[in-house]
Amino acid sequence: MVVGLVLVVVVVAGIALLTRNRVETGAVPNPYAGYLQVSNVKMSQSDNFAGTTVTYLDFSLTNNGTQTLIGASAEAFFKDDMGQIVQKELLPVKVLKPSKVGSADDVYDLSVSPLGPGETKTIRLTLDRVASGWNQAVPELHFVNLKMK
């Protein structure tokens, strides 16, 4: 009985380790991503109600193209001190709007707050977990799954 229990624990731990850094499939590169310019990158962390640390990556995103962006994901590549990727995440791109009443900031999907040609908006990417080997530098970002109108 003890051997069976140990085997179950080992299998569950193995599945957890193999799937924890997995990037969702279906990330579609798009040449329009070259028109998206990132600036003013700020990283912050806070503890949530569950007692874990949440990492926020806020930045300005400028649409230098001719189409309106109504949806996107960002592939974030976190590296260690040797420049090797220790974590890859596929994150939804959300527009950040500071709250006017002093509570938590609001985030909106790009379909609700599109990014038009020539516009700049503040974007927030939210991570529930970051690998312990991460060098604390801003992750490399690639914009994928772009939807335009």
C-alpha positions in Angstrom: 0.0 0.0 0.0 2.8 2.4 0.9 4.6 1.6 -2.4 1.4 2.4 -4.3 1.0 5.7 -2.5 4.7 6.6 -3.2 4.2 5.7 -6.9 1.1 8.0 -7.1 3.0 10.9 -5.5 5.9 10.4 -7.9 3.6 10.3 -11.0 1.7 13.4 -9.9 5.0 15.3 -9.2 6.3 14.3 -12.6 3.2 15.5 -14.4 3.4 18.8 -12.5 7.0 19.4 -13.4 6.5 18.6 -17.0 3.5 20.8 -17.5 4.5 23.9 -15.4 6.5 25.7 -18.1 4.4 24.6 -21.0 3.3 27.3 -23.4 -0.2 27.1 -24.8 -0.3 25.8 -28.3 -1.7 27.9 -31.1 0.6 30.9 -30.8 0.4 32.4 -34.3 3.2 34.8 -35.3 2.0 37.8 -37.4 4.1 40.3 -39.4 2.0 43.1 -38.0 3.7 42.6 -34.7 6.6 44.6 -36.2 4.4 47.7 -36.0 3.9 47.3 -32.2 6.4 49.3 -30.1 7.0 48.6 -26.4 8.3 51.4 -24.1 8.2 52.5 -20.4 8.4 48.9 -19.1 7.8 48.6 -15.3 7.7 45.4 -13.3 6.1 45.1 -9.9 5.0 42.3 -7.5 2.3 42.0 -4.9 0.9 39.3 -2.7 -2.6 38.0 -3.4 -5.3 36.7 -1.1 -4.0 33.1 -1.5 -0.6 34.2 -0.1 1.3 33.8 -3.4 3.2 36.5 -5.2 1.8 37.9 -8.5 4.1 39.6 -10.9 2.9 42.5 -13.1 4.6 43.7 -16.3 3.2 47.1 -17.3 4.4 48.9 -20.4 3.2 51.4 -23.1 2.3 49.8 -26.4 2.2 52.0 -29.5 0.5 50.8 -32.7 2.6 52.3 -35.5 0.6 50.4 -38.2 -2.6 51.2 -40.1 -5.0 48.7 -38.5 -6.8 48.6 -35.2 -5.6 45.9 -32.8 -8.6 44.2 -31.1 -6.8 41.2 -29.6 -3.4 39.8 -28.9 -1.2 37.6 -26.8 2.3 38.1 -25.7 4.9 35.3 -25.4 7.2 36.2 -22.5 10.6 34.5 -22.3 12.2 34.7 -18.9 16.0 34.1 -18.8 18.6 33.1 -16.2 21.9 34.8 -15.5 23.5 32.8 -18.4 20.8 33.9 -20.9 19.1 30.6 -21.0 15.3 30.5 -21.1 13.9 29.3 -17.7 10.3 30.0 -18.3 8.0 30.7 -21.3 4.5 32.0 -20.9 1.7 32.9 -23.3 -0.2 35.8 -21.7 -3.3 37.8 -22.8 -2.6 41.4 -23.6 -4.8 43.6 -21.4 -5.3 47.3 -21.4 -4.6 48.9 -17.9 -6.7 51.8 -16.8 -6.0 53.3 -13.4 -9.1 53.3 -11.1 -10.5 56.8 -10.3 -11.8 55.8 -6.9 -8.5 54.6 -5.4 -9.2 50.9 -5.6 -7.3 48.4 -7.7 -6.6 49.3 -11.4 -8.9 48.0 -14.0 -7.8 45.8 -16.9 -9.7 45.4 -20.1 -9.5 43.1 -23.1 -8.4 44.7 -26.3 -11.8 43.9 -27.8 -13.3 46.3 -25.3 -10.5 48.9 -25.5 -8.9 48.5 -29.0 -5.5 50.0 -29.9 -6.0 52.1 -33.0 -3.4 53.3 -35.5 -1.0 55.8 -33.9 -2.4 55.2 -30.4 -0.5 54.3 -27.3 -2.0 52.5 -24.3 -0.7 51.1 -21.1 -0.7 47.3 -21.1 -0.6 44.8 -18.2 0.6 41.2 -18.3 -0.1 39.3 -15.2 2.0 36.2 -14.0 0.9 34.0 -11.2 4.3 32.4 -10.9 7.8 33.1 -12.2 10.7 30.6 -12.2 13.1 30.9 -9.3 16.1 30.9 -11.7 14.8 34.1 -13.4 17.5 36.9 -13.5 14.9 39.6 -12.7 15.4 41.3 -16.1 12.5 42.3 -18.2 11.4 39.3 -20.2 11.7 39.2 -24.0 8.3 39.7 -25.5 6.9 38.5 -28.9 3.3 39.5 -29.8 1.3 36.6 -31.3 -2.4 35.7 -32.1 -3.0 39.3 -33.3 -6.6 40.2 -34.3 -7.2 43.4 -36.3 -10.1 45.1 -37.8 
